[in-house]
Amino acid sequence: MIARTCIAVIALVLLGGCAVRIGGPGPVEYRTVALSTGHGTAPDEVARWIRDANANVVLLSAAADSAWFDAVARQTRMTLSGPGRAGASSLAFLAHEALGDTTVALNLASGDEIVIHDALYRIDKHRYLDLIALRVDPGQEARDVVRTLLGYVATDVMSSAVTVLAVDVPTPEMGDSIATLLDPAFQDVNRCLSGGNNRPSQSAGMRLFYGPQARIRCNTARLLGESGPVLAHLIVAH
């Protein structure tokens, strides 16, 4: 069973039978999963969960080695970006082929650091999708993390790209603090859930955000379990 740390899960990726077409002039619909899992979760279990969720893009944090991530990618028939080591866990994406990716360590004002995994994907001739994932360690200060993250986005992310951000947080309170500090640059997918911000209490794990709001929006989102991952639909404007 995937650990309760599998928290946020958004949706991002094109469905073959969907009326919204990639490469066309109109909006593009994406479907995605973002999840965090600890030691002992088998890759086939994670792959089965991803397939059952019908996900085409996955933002993944796992306490596992590169062979584990390769196995998940092979069983889901998706292309792996990463993994990049981030402390006790590694960060990776599963999607189609990225135009480029990188894993960087950024210094915090406290003297600590955060590790970011970043990959750029082409939507069509004029639109791009940037996926970013990072892990926040216990004891790190939310304001310090967000200040450093936004500085990275301002200098290293294409201004024409829409961004989906996954933050692996140690506590729900840390996730809430980061969500408050990221607004309005990034929208919290929790707001898209039925019931808005009154979603059930969750354990630590992934929180998902997207932006800028003028070019990407959340159409619908729902919990896949009583207090588990979220499935949402993000629409990239034309």
C-alpha positions in Angstrom: 0.0 0.0 0.0 1.4 3.4 -0.9 2.3 5.2 2.2 0.0 7.9 3.6 2.7 10.3 2.4 1.2 10.0 -1.0 -0.6 13.3 -0.6 -1.2 15.5 -3.4 -1.9 14.5 -6.8 -2.8 16.6 -9.6 -3.6 16.1 -13.0 -1.8 17.2 -16.0 -1.6 15.2 -19.1 -3.2 14.8 -22.4 -5.7 11.9 -22.9 -5.7 10.4 -26.3 -9.5 10.5 -26.6 -9.9 13.9 -25.2 -11.5 16.6 -27.3 -8.8 19.1 -26.3 -5.9 18.4 -28.7 -2.3 19.1 -28.2 -0.8 21.0 -31.1 -4.0 22.8 -31.8 -4.9 26.4 -31.3 -7.2 25.8 -28.4 -6.8 25.0 -24.7 -4.9 21.8 -23.7 -6.0 19.5 -20.9 -3.5 17.7 -18.8 -3.8 14.8 -16.3 -1.2 14.1 -13.6 -0.2 12.4 -10.4 2.2 13.7 -7.8 3.1 11.4 -5.0 5.6 10.8 -2.2 6.4 7.3 -0.9 8.9 6.0 1.6 11.1 2.9 1.9 9.6 -0.5 1.2 7.0 0.4 -1.5 7.5 -1.9 -4.5 7.9 -0.3 -7.9 5.2 -2.5 -9.4 2.7 -1.3 -6.7 3.5 2.4 -7.6 3.2 1.6 -11.3 -0.1 -0.1 -10.9 -1.4 2.9 -8.9 -0.3 5.3 -11.6 -1.9 3.2 -14.3 -5.2 2.9 -12.3 -5.2 6.7 -12.0 -4.8 6.9 -15.8 -2.0 9.4 -15.3 0.3 10.5 -18.1 2.5 12.8 -16.1 3.8 12.0 -12.6 5.8 14.1 -10.2 7.4 11.6 -7.8 9.4 11.7 -4.6 10.6 8.3 -3.3 13.1 6.9 -0.9 14.5 4.6 -3.6 17.5 4.2 -5.9 17.6 4.8 -9.7 16.8 1.1 -10.5 13.5 1.5 -8.6 12.6 4.6 -10.7 13.6 2.8 -13.9 11.3 -0.1 -13.0 8.3 2.3 -12.4 9.0 4.0 -15.8 9.3 0.7 -17.6 6.0 -0.6 -16.2 4.1 2.6 -16.9 5.7 2.9 -20.4 6.6 6.5 -19.6 9.9 8.5 -20.0 11.8 9.1 -16.9 13.4 12.5 -16.0 15.8 12.0 -13.1 16.0 10.8 -10.4 17.8 13.7 -8.6 18.9 13.0 -5.1 17.3 15.2 -2.4 18.4 14.1 1.0 16.8 10.8 2.0 14.6 10.8 -1.1 15.0 11.3 -4.8 12.8 13.4 -7.2 11.8 12.4 -10.7 9.1 12.9 -13.3 7.4 10.5 -15.6 5.9 11.9 -18.8 6.9 12.1 -22.5 10.4 13.1 -23.5 11.7 16.3 -21.9 13.4 19.0 -23.8 15.9 19.2 -20.9 16.1 18.6 -17.2 18.4 19.4 -14.3 18.8 18.8 -10.5 20.2 21.7 -8.5 21.0 22.5 -4.9 20.0 26.0 -3.8 21.4 27.6 -0.7 19.0 28.9 1.9 19.6 32.0 4.0 19.9 29.7 7.0 22.9 28.0 5.5 20.9 24.9 4.7 19.9 24.0 1.2 17.0 22.7 -0.9 17.3 20.4 -3.9 15.1 21.1 -7.0 14.4 18.8 -9.9 13.3 20.8 -13.0 12.3 19.6 -16.5 10.9 21.5 -19.5 8.4 19.9 -21.9 7.0 21.2 -25.2 3.2 21.5 -25.4 3.2 22.7 -29.0 5.1 25.2 -31.2 4.5 28.1 -28.9 3.7 26.7 -25.4 5.8 24.9 -22.8 5.2 23.1 -19.6 7.8 23.3 -16.7 7.7 20.6 -14.0 9.4 21.4 -10.7 9.7 19.3 -7.6 11.5 19.9 -4.3 11.7 18.4 -0.9 11.5 20.4 2.4 13.3 18.9 5.4 12.0 19.1 9.0 13.3 22.3 10.6 13.6 24.3 7.4 11.7 27.6 7.5 8.9 28.0 5.0 9.6 31.6 4.2 13.2 30.9 3.5 12.3 28.0 1.2 9.7 30.0 -0.7 12.0 33.0 -1.1 14.7 30.8 -2.6 12.3 28.9 -4.8 10.7 32.0 -6.3 14.2 33.4 -6.9 15.0 30.3 -8.9 11.7 30.5 -10.9 12.3 34.1 -11.7 15.7 33.5 -13.2 15.7 29.9 -14.5 12.1 29.2 -15.7 11.0 30.4 -19.2 8.6 33.3 -18.8 6.4 31.8 -21.6 6.1 28.4 -19.8 3.3 27.3 -17.5 4.6 25.7 -14.3 3.4 22.8 -12.2 5.2 22.6 -8.8 5.3 19.7 -6.4 6.6 20.2 -2.8 7.3 17.2 -0.6 6.6 18.6 2.9 7.3 17.0 6.3 4.0 18.2 7.9 0.6 19.4 6.8 1.3 22.7 8.6 4.4 23.2 6.5 2.4 22.6 3.4 -0.2 25.2 4.4 2.5 27.7 5.2 4.1 27.2 1.8 0.8 27.5 0.1 0.1 30.8 1.8 3.5 32.2 0.9 3.4 31.1 -2.7 0.1 32.8 -3.4 -0.5 34.5 -5.8 2.4 33.4 -7.9 1.2 29.7 -7.6 -2.3 28.5 -6.9 -2.8 25.6 -4.5 -4.7 22.7 -6.2 -6.5 22.1 -2.8 -8.7 25.1 -3.7 -10.0 23.1 -6.7 -11.3 20.3 -4.6 -14.9 19.8 -3.9 -15.4 21.8 -0.7 -12.5 24.1 -1.4 -10.0 24.5 1.4 -12.1 22.3 3.7 -10.5 19.1 2.4 -9.8 16.3 4.9 -6.7 16.5 7.1 -3.7 14.7 5.6 -0.3 13.5 6.7 2.9 14.8 5.2 3.7 14.4 1.6 3.3 16.1 -1.8 1.5 19.5 -2.2 0.8 20.6 -5.7 0.7 24.1 -7.2 0.3 25.7 -10.6 0.8 29.0 -12.3 0.6 31.6 -13.7 -3.2 31.6 -13.2 -3.7 33.7 -16.3 -2.5 30.8 -18.5 -3.3 27.6 -16.5 -6.3 26.8 -14.4 -7.7 23.8 -12.5 -11.0 22.6 -13.9 -11.8 19.9 -11.4 -10.1 17.9 -8.7 -11.2 15.1 -6.4 -9.7 12.9 -3.7 -8.8 9.4 -4.8 -9.1 8.2 -1.2 -10.6 9.3 2.1 -7.5 11.3 2.9 -5.2 10.4 0.1 -4.0 11.7 -3.3 -5.9 14.2 -5.4 -6.7 13.9 -9.1 -7.2 17.2 -10.8 -7.5 18.5 -14.4 -5.4 21.4 -15.4 -6.2 23.4 -18.5 -3.5 25.3 -20.3 -4.9 28.3 -22.2 -4.4 28.8 -25.9 
